[in-house]
Amino acid sequence: MALNQFGMSIVMPFISIYLFVYQGVPATLVGFAMFFSSFVGAIFQLIGGEACDRLGRRWVFVGGLLLLIVSFLLLGWSVSVRAPYPDYLVFLSLTRVAVGLFRPIPNVIAADIVPPEKRMEAFGVLRIATNVGFAVGPVVGGLMALLSYASMFYLTAATSTGYLLLVLIFIGDTRACTRDEGRRPGLGTILADRPFMVFSVLTFAVAIVYSQMYSPLSMYAGLKGLTEPEVGMLFAINGLMVVLIQYFVTLVTDRYRMTLSMGFGTLLYALGFGLVAFSDSFVALALCIFIITMGELCYQPPLITLTANLSTGDRRGRYLGFSGLMYTLGFAVGPLIGGYLLDRFQAVPWAAWLIIAAGGLACVAGFVYLRGLVPPEKNTAMLVEA
């Protein structure tokens, strides 16, 4: 996972900058590209979760990685020939389709093999592994952007190939499926689960807020005069914090209801993005990233753990896939909203960030409501299944 995130984080923070600054694409169209590609990826994340329940974990994992390698090679070619905007839209969407297919699977495998009372700790460790790559990737990407944007995509294709080889060698199926399991109730079982549906709506809304840290904040930092290496350093702060302190934060948040931890994390999101309104230097934006990342450390492990707690073994991929769908849809809508707000409030960009912060505060109220819906025994990291 560290290798995969290293490759992904080389390119993802800089796609928006490349289109906006070097291709002259308007911020709204950049936001639309992020929206459309993430929307498509969200649909395939649900498909990936369902497929890994029906077909097994391993081969869905492998198929997604193969498609990811091809799509990054195509993006590198697009940059090298300065292809038109529609080409980037199509190939970027292919990367999201690929990631959507395999994104739920590491968490599904962890939920399969880790005892319920250890899940939040395990998901925290997975986040640390992921962010080892994220701590280094943006710095490498920022330096490579000074030389060649195309080389960034080719390197990511190479790291994805390495990840595929590791999966083929070391990952087996943690749950074999039979023909009889293919004939199961449909998504109606999820839609009838009221606590989970309220939780999913909140997941969508919080993702809209958090997704501003990527495309919109990258564009805003560029407008404030930050260079690509400086933008890379901002994102490296996020990755380093997760690597260094996620485990210790998880040990603390384990003691509290997961809805409380997630509500507090969302409150920090609101504070961090609100402060962006008054930040116009690297140091000030780094402080904002610090606060937002503290929110992420409190919010993310309970997000996956609560989803797993609300699910059952035979529907775990479906629940995690649907939760991933809502989260990714939020990431799809978020940059579109952020791009629109930056265009709409060009004269007063601080207004855009205060609107985003207000959205975060509304989500905090949602978690107060959710706490009354989730059974207490499922709202803890110490769940013990019968």
Secondary structure, DSSP 8 states (H G I E B T S, - for coil): -HHHHHHHHHHHHHHHHIIIIIS---HHHHHHHHHHHHHHHHHHHHHHHHHHHHH-HHHHHHHHHHHHHHHHHHHHHHHHTT--HHHHHHHHHHHHHHHHHHTHHHHHHHHHHS-GGGHHHHHHHHHHHHHHHHHHHHHHHHHHHHH-HHHHHHHHHHHHHHHHHHHHHH---SS---GGGGS---THHHHT-HHHHHHHHHHHHHHHHHGGGTHHHHHHHHHTT--HHHHHHHHHHHHHHHHHHHHHHHHHHTTS-HHHHHHHHHHHHHHHHHHHTT--SHHHHHHHHHHHHHHHHHHHHHHHHHHHHHS-GGGHHHHHHHHHHHHHHHHHHHHHHHHHHHHHTSS-THHHHHHHHHHHHHHHHHHHHHHTTS-GGGSSTT----
